[in-house]
Amino acid sequence: MSTTYTTRNRDMWDLIAYRLTGSTDHIDTIMKANPQYSATFIFSAGVELTIPELNSVGTYEILPPWKRG
């Protein structure tokens, strides 16, 4: 199940991901769900993005054991 997010003026991918999840871990997932905006770095207000269902696994948890701090 996906939801939508309507951008605010000067939103960027990392800010959108952080605003929605509290982390920037899901930037790639959100970008892949919106390929028509892949070349956009700074959004104007009013762009409707599709936000896929995001799992709660953080970057740390998907790293192999030898790369974990």
Buried (B, 14 or more C-beta within 10 A) or exposed (E): EEEEBEBBEEBBBEBBBBEBBEBBBBBEBBBEBBEEBEEBEEBEEEBEBEBBEBEEEEEEEEEEEEEEE
